[in-house]
Amino acid sequence: MEKIIENAIKLDQFVLFYQPILDIKLKKISHYECLLRIELANKEIIMPGDFITQAEQIGIIDQIDRLVLKKAIEQHLAFQKIGNNARLAINLSGRSMNDESILPYIEKLLHQEHVKPELIIFEITETSAVSNFLSAKSMIKKLKALGCKFALDDFGVGFSSFYYLKSLPVDYVKIDGSFMKQMDTSEEGRIFVKVLTEVSQTFGKKIIAEFVENKTILGLLEQQGVDYAQGYYVSKPIRDPLDLGHVKGLE
């Protein structure tokens, strides 16, 4: 896997797929999460779960972060050329929170002609934010000062969630998918999602529900006032972000 990762960097085999995120109230695609893959010469796709940990262990996750940023901004500029103002959500690794050189790199990308920082959302997991709290808080403030938005991913898995929700200046909260899977079968699951939603919205955050797998769950989320839905029922990650013919929930 180490050799595959090194070759992927050398041969530009890292590619982005895009998962549409549905504005539940407006019934339209609000933005897309950029999801990283490796595409080998034989067209085999390697998922991030198979290589991210190894990339961290061999110390090249920072290079991958920069590749993702570059490719995402290129897609953003492609959107701008056709007048599409869809937002893009870009994941940052936990290590990036302590990487002093990544902020100047991001600034350089955002200062390119035609880039609209207000359409860029950066994401970091709750676990990464908590384990690098001071660095994460500083990074979030600096990126927001550039005009970007910020999302806290996998929210709800930690016992200190609400403290960090209050303390981190994020715009979006993505409720961890493990809670979504129980919504249509468990009253406890529905209650938990409702509580997370109400508290998060009290702090002025927009709520994104991950792992929305069926129409019933989407309907329950709408009833509870959740803002956005992401998951296979809405759409699987797609190579072409303009290919929306198969996206559900738009009617």
N, C-alpha and C positions, 0 to 999 in steps of 0.2 A: 504493500500500500504506500509506503514511503516513496518508492520509485514511481508509482502511478501519480502521486501528488506532484513530485518534482517534474515529471514529464508534462503534466497538465499545465503547470506554470510555464514551462519552456515552450510548449507547443500551442499555448492558448486554447486549452481544452475545457476551461471553466466556462459554463454557460449559465444564463439566468432564465428561470421560468417565472411566470407571474401568476399569482393567485388572486382573482378578483375578490373584492370585499364589498358586500352589499349594504347600501344605506336602506335599512329596513323600512323606515317611514316613507321615503321618497321612491322606493322600489327602483333604484338605479345603482350602477356601480360607482362607488365613491372613490376607491383607490385600489392599488394592487400591492401585494407584498412580493418583493423580489426574493426568489428562492434559488439557492446555488446548487448546481449539479456539475459533475464531470461527464463529458461526452467523449468516449474513446473513439479511435479511428474506425472501429467496427460498428459504431453507433450505439454501443452499450452505454447505458446511463448509470452512473454511480451516485447514490444518494448521499447527502451530507452526513447522515448518521454513520456512514462507513468510513469517512475520512477526516472529519473535523477534529475528533479527539487526537488522532495521529498527527495532524497538522499542528496542534497545540503542543504535543509532546516533542516534536522535532524542531519547534521554534520558528515555524514559517506561517503561523496564522495571521501575523501582521501583513505579510505579503498578500494573503488571500483577502483580507479586509480591504486592502487598497484596490485589488482587482474588482471586487464586488462594487465598491464605490464608483470606480471608473465606468464600469459597464452600466450601472444603474443611471448615472448622469447622462451617458450616451443615449439611453432609452428615453430619458426625460427630454433631451434635446430633440430626439426624433418626434416625440409627441408635440413639442412646441412648433415644429415645422408644419404640422398639419392642423394646428390650432386646438389640440387636445390638452385640456388643463387637468387631466387626471393626476392625482397624487401618487407618489411611489414611496413605499415603506422599505427602508434598507436596514438590515440587521447588522449590529456591531457586536463583535465578540467581547467577552469580559476583559480580555487582555487589552483591548483598545482603550479601556478606561484609564489605564496606567501608561499609555503610550503617548509621550509628549509630542512626538513628531506627527501624529495623525491629524491633529487639529489644523496645522498649516496646510497639510495635504487636502483636507476637506475644504478649507477656505479657498484654496487655489481652484478647485473644481467648481465651487459655487460662484466664484467671481468671473467665470467664463461668460462671454456674451450670450444672451438669451436664456440663461439659467434663472429660474424663479425659485429661490430658496423656500418660499412659503408653500410650495407644492412638494417639498421633500420632508418625509417623516423618518426619523431614526428610531430604531427599536433596540432595547436591551432587555434581557430577561430579569425578572425580579431577583433571582438567585445571584446573578452577576452584579446587579445594582447594590444588593445588600452586602455582599462580600467586599465590594469596593465602594462603600457608601460615599465617603467624602470625595473621592475621585469622580465617581459617577455624577454626584450632585454638581460638581464644578463643570464637568464636561457638558451636562445637559444645559446648564445656564449659558455656557459659551455658544453652543450650537443654536439655542433659541435666540441668542443675541444676533446671530447671523440671519435670523428670519425663519429658521426651520421649526418643525414641530417634533414632539418626542412621545414615544409610546413605551409603556412598561408591559413587557410580554410575560406570559405564564403567571399571571397574577392570581394569588390566592393559595399558593402552595406552602407559603411560610406562615408561621404563627405571628410574625411581626408585621404582617402585610399592611394593616391600617396605619401603623406608625409611619412606615416608609411612604405610604400613599400620601399622607399629609405633608411629609417632609420633602419629597421629590417633586420638582416643578414640571411634571409631565402633562401632556394634553390628552393622551389616550391611555386607557387601561384595557389590556386584553386578558379576559378571564381564562384561566387555564382550561384546556380542553377536557380534562378529566371530569370536570363538573358538568360539562355539556352532555356527556354520554349518559348521564343519569337522569336528565331532565324529563324525558318522556316516560320513565318507568319508576321514578322515585320522588315522592313528595319532599323528602329531605333535600334531594338534589335541587328541586325547584326553589325551595326556601333559601338554600345557600346562595344560589345565583341571584335571587331577588335581593338578599341582604348585601351582597357584594356590589350589585348594581346601584342600589339606593345610596349606600355609603359613598361610593365612588362619585356618583353624580352630585352628591352634597358638596363634595370637594371641587366641583366644577370640571370633572373629567368626562370625556366621551367614552362609552363602553363598546368594546368589540368582543363578540363571542366567537371563540375558535371551535373547530371540530363540530360544526353544524352539519349533521349527517342526514336529516330527513325533514319533511315538511312540518311534522308535528312539533319538532323542536323549534323550528323557525317561527311557527305560530305562537308558541309559548314565550319566546323571546320578545316578540312584538307586543304581547299582552303585558309583559313586565317592563316595557319601556327601554329595552336595550337598543342602542343606536345602530350597531353594525353587526353583520353576520359574515363569518368566513368558514368555509368547510366544503366538503365534497358535494353536499346537496346544492350549494350555490354554484360551485365549479371546482374542478380539480385544477392544479397549476397548469398553465398553458404556455406554450413557447411564444405564441404571438398574442400580445396583450389586447389586440384589437379584434380577436376572434371570439366574439361574444354570443354567437348564434346559439350555443348550447347552454348558456348560463340560465339557471332557474331563479325563481323569485322576482323576476322583472315584470311579471304581468300584474 
